[in-house]
Amino acid sequence: MASVFIVEDEAIVAGDIKEAVTSLGYTVSGMAKTGEAALEKIALAPPDLVLMDIHLAGSMDGIETAGAVHEKYQIPVIYLTAYADTALLERARVTQPYGYIIKPYDERELHSA
């Protein structure tokens, strides 16, 4: 069973994502509110996939964090974000994400990504 790590700074949204991921048959290997915490936790138990919000609490945003995850661990990242402006997506594209899911998302969209 594939494991998913969730990086989301809003607790309610993170809980909803966890519930959706679990209901789709995946294991949630961990969750973090900041990029820094995500990198620490991922180092301890690397997941198969990371769902990453772009705007995070802390000094690192999701794009910086995804870049570090990609560089250090070669783990695929899917962005899950409410922000879809062109400049932001261009910046995110450099990190070679496996996809983008725009919030609010539905479970079908999450599963297909």
trRosetta pair geometry for C-beta under 8 A, 3 or more apart (Angstrom, degrees):
i j d omega theta_ij theta_ji phi_ij phi_ji
1 25 6.8 -129 -140 155 108 80
1 26 6.5 162 172 -133 94 42
1 27 5.3 94 120 -18 117 106
2 26 5.3 -40 81 -128 87 99
2 27 7.2 -174 96 30 39 82
2 48 4.3 -100 -158 65 87 155
2 49 6.4 31 165 3 120 111
3 26 6.9 144 -114 178 23 91
3 27 4.5 -38 -106 79 76 102
3 28 7.3 111 -161 -137 74 8
3 29 3.9 58 172 -45 123 117
3 47 4.3 -124 110 -143 99 85
3 48 5.1 123 50 6 65 93
3 49 7.5 175 93 31 47 73
4 21 5.1 -118 64 -164 148 142
4 26 5.0 45 -8 144 116 137
4 27 7.0 160 20 82 72 48
4 28 5.7 -42 73 -108 87 57
4 29 6.6 166 63 8 29 88
4 47 5.9 91 -131 175 10 141
4 48 7.0 -47 -70 60 52 86
4 49 5.0 -24 -110 75 77 97
4 50 7.3 146 -164 -101 64 24
4 51 6.0 29 179 -12 113 104
5 28 7.5 111 -102 -166 31 65
5 29 5.2 -48 -74 65 80 101
5 30 5.1 -1 -128 62 92 85
5 31 7.3 -180 -168 -81 63 36
5 32 7.5 13 171 5 103 100
5 38 7.0 120 148 -153 124 94
5 41 7.1 160 -148 109 130 113
5 42 5.9 65 -168 -92 177 94
5 47 4.0 -170 -24 1 98 148
5 49 7.4 -175 24 93 71 47
5 50 4.8 -25 68 -110 99 77
5 51 7.3 -171 87 26 47 68
6 14 5.8 134 131 -149 131 86
6 17 5.3 143 -135 107 140 130
6 18 6.1 -102 -1 -72 160 80
6 21 7.1 -144 -63 -11 120 154
6 28 6.3 -18 -9 -147 112 111
6 30 7.5 -157 34 102 68 47
6 31 4.6 -12 69 -112 98 84
6 32 7.6 170 93 26 57 59
6 50 7.8 170 -82 -160 21 61
6 51 5.1 -10 -113 63 67 108
7 31 7.5 170 -83 -159 34 55
7 32 5.2 -14 -114 67 76 93
7 33 7.8 157 -161 -102 62 8
7 35 7.0 52 -166 -95 139 53
7 38 4.5 5 -102 -95 120 144
7 50 6.4 20 -5 -179 111 105
7 51 6.9 -176 28 91 69 57
7 52 4.7 8 57 -119 119 65
7 53 6.0 -135 108 23 76 78
7 56 6.7 -32 157 -98 102 135
7 62 6.5 148 110 -118 125 95
7 65 6.4 -168 174 123 166 153
8 13 5.4 -129 168 102 136 104
8 14 4.0 176 79 -82 120 87
8 17 6.1 137 -17 17 157 148
8 31 7.2 -43 39 -160 88 101
8 33 7.2 -40 93 -113 40 53
8 51 7.5 -10 -42 111 106 100
8 53 4.6 101 -109 -22 65 129
8 56 7.9 -132 -134 -107 19 89
8 80 7.3 -38 -83 84 111 122
9 14 7.8 164 36 -47 7 120
9 33 4.5 80 -120 -166 64 80
9 34 6.9 61 -95 -68 104 53
9 53 6.5 -118 6 74 80 148
9 55 7.5 -86 26 116 128 68
9 56 4.9 144 -38 -147 122 59
9 57 4.2 143 -138 -7 138 93
9 58 7.9 -157 -96 4 128 91
10 13 4.0 53 87 19 111 114
10 14 6.4 172 84 -17 54 86
10 53 7.9 130 15 -92 89 169
11 14 5.6 -56 -144 37 29 114
11 15 6.3 31 157 -20 64 105
11 33 7.7 -22 -70 -93 73 117
12 15 5.7 -54 -152 34 30 113
12 16 6.6 31 150 -18 63 105
13 16 5.6 -53 -150 36 34 113
13 17 6.4 34 152 -19 66 105
13 53 7.9 74 115 -79 138 139
13 103 7.6 -8 -146 -128 131 147
14 17 5.7 -54 -148 36 31 111
14 18 6.3 35 152 -22 64 105
14 31 5.5 97 -178 -163 126 135
14 33 7.6 -70 -56 -88 153 75
15 18 5.6 -51 -147 34 31 114
15 19 6.4 33 154 -19 64 105
16 19 5.7 -54 -150 35 31 112
16 20 6.3 29 153 -18 65 107
17 20 5.7 -56 -148 38 31 111
17 21 6.1 31 155 -19 67 108
17 51 6.3 -166 178 108 137 152
17 80 6.9 93 -115 137 137 166
17 110 7.8 -178 -141 -126 76 145
18 21 5.9 -56 -145 37 28 110
18 22 6.2 26 157 -17 64 110
18 28 5.0 6 -140 -79 88 166
18 31 6.6 -43 -75 -71 123 134
19 22 5.9 -59 -147 39 26 110
19 23 6.2 24 156 -19 64 110
20 23 5.8 -57 -145 37 28 109
20 24 6.5 25 155 -18 63 108
20 107 5.3 -152 -150 -109 108 90
20 110 5.6 45 144 78 131 168
21 24 5.9 -61 -155 35 30 110
21 26 4.9 -66 172 69 86 116
21 28 5.5 100 93 -71 133 99
21 51 7.4 -130 -77 -12 135 147
21 110 7.2 -108 -79 160 66 133
22 25 7.9 91 176 -37 32 11
22 26 6.8 -99 -91 68 31 65
22 27 7.6 45 -109 -116 74 29
22 28 6.1 -52 -63 -16 93 107
23 107 7.1 -46 87 -139 124 136
24 107 6.9 -178 -66 -172 108 99
24 110 6.9 -136 -46 110 152 108
24 111 5.1 -169 -130 -98 134 97
28 31 6.8 8 168 -50 120 95
29 45 5.8 -152 175 119 119 116
29 47 4.3 -173 36 -91 144 105
30 41 4.8 -166 149 159 156 133
30 42 7.5 -153 65 -72 137 56
30 45 6.7 129 -25 70 129 115
30 47 7.1 -138 29 -51 92 122
32 35 7.8 114 122 -93 129 13
32 37 4.0 178 -154 104 117 103
32 38 3.8 -166 66 -72 150 70
32 40 8.0 140 -109 50 144 88
32 41 5.6 -170 -60 21 123 138
33 37 6.3 35 46 46 65 145
33 56 7.0 146 158 -165 51 95
33 57 5.3 -2 149 43 100 121
33 58 7.4 135 114 -23 78 113
34 37 4.6 91 59 10 89 101
34 38 6.8 -148 94 -9 46 87
34 56 5.7 129 -128 154 43 118
34 57 5.2 -73 -83 87 87 82
34 58 3.2 92 -143 -32 116 146
34 59 8.0 43 -166 24 119 56
34 60 6.9 98 172 51 83 92
35 38 5.5 -55 -147 34 32 115
35 39 6.4 32 157 -19 67 103
35 56 5.6 128 -35 84 85 155
35 58 5.7 -156 27 93 79 137
35 59 7.6 -95 50 72 114 57
35 60 3.1 -91 65 91 147 120
35 61 6.8 33 -41 68 138 8
35 62 6.8 -164 -80 -91 107 36
35 64 6.1 28 -156 86 167 98
35 65 3.3 -137 -135 -75 107 120
35 68 7.5 102 176 33 111 134
36 39 6.1 -55 -153 32 28 108
36 40 6.7 27 151 -16 62 106
36 58 5.4 -151 9 -168 104 146
36 59 7.1 50 -38 43 120 89
36 60 6.0 141 -43 16 73 121
37 40 5.7 -55 -151 36 35 113
37 41 6.2 25 157 -13 69 110
37 58 7.4 -150 0 -67 93 155
38 41 6.0 -63 -146 42 28 104
38 42 5.9 26 159 -19 67 112
38 50 7.5 83 -177 -149 125 131
38 52 7.9 75 -160 -112 165 95
38 65 5.6 49 69 -165 137 135
38 69 7.5 -48 133 -69 115 119
39 42 5.9 -53 -137 38 27 110
39 43 6.4 36 158 -27 60 105
39 65 6.6 -135 -49 -143 98 88
39 68 5.8 -26 -101 118 126 138
39 69 7.2 -133 -100 -72 78 77
39 72 7.7 73 -147 40 101 155
40 43 6.0 -58 -159 27 26 114
40 44 7.1 21 150 -17 60 106
41 44 5.8 -57 -158 31 38 112
41 45 7.2 -36 168 41 69 86
42 45 7.4 -96 -147 69 28 51
42 46 5.8 49 177 -107 75 60
42 47 6.8 -74 -128 8 86 88
42 50 7.1 -13 -103 -86 135 128
42 69 6.3 -39 138 -118 171 100
42 73 6.4 -100 148 -28 119 164
42 75 7.1 -128 -167 21 129 159
43 46 7.5 15 -117 -64 17 82
43 72 7.8 -41 -91 140 90 140
43 73 7.9 -137 -92 -69 55 125
46 73 5.4 -177 -126 -157 127 133
46 75 6.1 -155 -169 -71 103 133
47 50 6.3 125 67 -69 124 70
47 75 6.5 82 72 -156 71 142
48 75 7.3 168 173 -147 16 98
48 76 7.7 -4 150 39 60 101
49 75 6.9 176 -107 173 22 95
49 76 5.3 -28 -118 78 76 98
49 77 7.6 150 -169 -96 65 28
49 78 6.7 11 180 1 111 104
49 98 7.5 -67 -137 35 104 151
50 66 7.3 -176 95 -113 131 78
50 69 5.7 -48 14 -180 160 163
50 75 5.7 78 -14 123 107 120
50 76 7.2 -179 27 96 74 49
50 77 4.7 -24 71 -109 103 76
50 78 7.3 176 88 27 53 63
51 77 7.9 151 -95 -160 16 62
51 78 5.5 -24 -110 71 64 95
51 80 5.0 19 180 -11 98 130
51 101 7.9 -24 -145 33 103 129
52 62 4.6 141 159 -164 102 111
52 65 6.4 -176 -145 91 129 115
52 66 5.1 163 93 -73 174 106
52 69 7.7 -154 -70 16 140 152
52 77 5.1 0 0 -168 131 110
52 78 7.0 157 23 77 80 41
52 79 5.5 -47 77 -106 90 56
52 80 6.6 146 66 22 34 79
52 97 7.9 -124 47 -118 122 121
53 56 5.8 130 87 -72 102 83
53 62 5.2 -147 96 -73 46 144
53 79 7.6 88 -125 -161 17 70
53 80 5.8 -49 -81 79 60 82
53 81 5.8 124 -151 -91 58 75
54 61 6.2 13 169 165 61 107
54 62 4.0 -120 -122 50 28 129
54 63 6.0 28 -144 -39 87 85
54 79 5.8 31 -57 -156 94 118
54 81 4.2 22 3 -104 107 141
54 83 5.8 -98 64 54 138 115
54 88 6.5 62 175 178 159 123
54 92 6.6 -63 -109 -86 121 129
55 61 6.3 -34 -113 -145 38 103
55 62 6.7 -40 -10 -4 20 111
55 81 7.1 109 6 -139 82 105
55 82 7.8 -48 25 44 121 94
55 83 6.5 87 -24 -2 115 135
56 60 6.8 -6 73 95 130 67
56 61 5.7 154 30 -141 91 44
56 62 5.3 128 -24 -52 111 78
56 65 7.0 31 11 -10 157 142
60 64 4.4 -126 -159 87 91 127
60 65 5.1 109 138 -57 124 88
60 68 7.8 -26 -160 -1 150 137
61 64 5.4 97 53 12 67 100
61 65 7.0 -130 102 -2 34 95
62 65 5.4 -57 -143 42 34 113
62 66 5.9 37 157 -23 69 105
62 79 6.7 110 135 -126 135 94
62 81 7.2 -162 60 -80 159 119
63 66 5.8 -50 -143 35 28 111
63 67 6.5 34 153 -21 60 104
63 88 7.8 -143 -55 -167 138 76
63 91 5.6 3 -151 129 162 104
63 92 5.1 -111 -109 -96 108 69
63 94 8.0 58 -174 56 110 100
63 95 6.1 -163 -161 -24 70 140
64 67 5.7 -55 -154 33 30 115
64 68 6.6 28 151 -16 64 105
65 68 5.7 -56 -152 36 33 110
65 69 6.3 34 151 -20 67 105
66 69 5.5 -51 -144 36 34 113
66 70 6.1 35 156 -20 66 106
66 77 4.3 155 -141 142 105 171
66 79 7.1 -37 -72 -76 156 91
66 92 7.3 36 60 -149 151 81
66 95 4.4 67 112 165 110 155
66 97 6.4 -17 180 -83 147 97
67 70 5.8 -55 -147 37 28 111
67 71 6.1 23 157 -15 64 112
67 94 7.3 0 -96 107 114 96
67 95 4.5 -104 -76 -108 70 106
68 71 5.8 -58 -141 41 29 109
68 72 5.8 9 168 -3 68 115
69 72 6.5 -63 -132 47 20 96
69 73 5.6 -43 -170 43 60 113
69 75 5.4 -68 166 58 102 105
69 77 5.8 107 85 -63 135 123
70 73 7.5 -63 -98 57 7 70
70 74 6.7 43 -165 -106 48 35
70 75 7.2 -114 -90 53 42 58
70 77 6.4 -78 -60 -2 96 120
70 95 5.5 165 -3 -174 148 81
70 96 6.0 128 -146 58 151 102
76 97 7.8 88 -174 -162 72 49
76 98 4.3 32 -173 -35 115 135
77 95 6.7 -32 61 135 139 120
77 97 5.0 -76 91 -122 88 81
77 98 6.5 158 67 10 37 89
78 97 6.2 111 -112 -180 32 106
78 98 5.2 -55 -74 69 81 96
78 99 4.6 -3 -129 63 98 88
78 100 7.2 -173 -171 -80 72 21
78 101 6.3 41 155 -7 111 103
78 113 5.2 110 -149 153 150 123
79 92 5.9 -2 -55 -167 157 144
79 97 5.4 -26 -16 -142 96 163
79 99 7.3 -144 34 104 70 48
79 100 4.7 -12 67 -115 105 72
79 101 7.0 -174 95 29 56 64
80 100 8.0 165 -79 -163 32 50
80 101 4.7 -8 -111 66 72 106
80 103 6.5 72 166 -52 77 97
80 105 6.8 -64 -148 -22 99 145
81 84 6.9 150 98 -63 104 69
81 100 7.0 -48 33 -158 101 94
81 101 7.6 128 20 76 56 59
81 102 6.7 -37 77 -118 63 52
81 103 6.3 -111 128 2 17 100
82 102 7.1 84 -123 -169 30 70
82 103 4.2 -50 -77 62 75 113
82 104 7.9 22 -105 -45 93 49
83 88 5.5 -23 133 97 113 172
84 88 7.3 -143 -148 73 12 121
84 89 6.4 30 -164 -55 57 119
84 100 7.4 113 -116 159 98 139
84 102 5.3 -10 -60 -110 134 121
85 88 4.9 82 64 13 83 107
85 89 7.0 -163 90 -7 38 92
86 89 5.8 -61 -144 41 29 108
86 90 6.2 33 157 -23 66 106
87 90 5.7 -53 -150 33 29 113
87 91 6.5 29 153 -17 63 105
88 91 5.7 -55 -151 36 32 111
88 92 6.2 30 151 -18 66 109
89 92 5.4 -53 -143 40 34 113
89 93 6.3 49 153 -36 64 98
89 100 7.0 -16 -126 -83 104 161
90 93 5.7 -43 -151 17 30 118
90 94 7.8 42 151 -26 55 92
91 94 6.4 -45 -174 12 37 113
92 95 6.0 -56 -171 28 50 111
92 97 6.2 -10 158 -11 99 131
92 100 7.4 84 119 -88 148 117
93 96 7.6 44 173 -73 48 35
93 97 7.4 -88 -113 20 36 94
97 100 6.6 78 106 -59 144 73
98 113 7.4 119 114 178 98 86
99 113 4.5 -157 97 -148 153 104
101 105 4.8 19 164 -99 114 140
101 109 5.7 129 -139 138 107 111
101 110 6.2 49 -132 -92 160 63
101 113 5.3 -90 -62 -26 112 164
102 105 6.8 146 78 -77 41 84
105 109 4.9 -129 -166 79 94 128
105 110 5.5 97 139 -54 133 93
106 109 5.1 96 56 7 71 103
106 110 7.3 -137 99 -4 37 91
107 110 5.5 -54 -148 38 36 114
107 111 6.1 36 154 -21 69 106
108 111 5.8 -55 -146 37 28 110
108 112 6.3 24 157 -17 64 107
109 112 6.0 -56 -144 37 28 107
109 113 6.5 25 157 -17 63 107
110 113 6.1 -60 -151 36 28 108
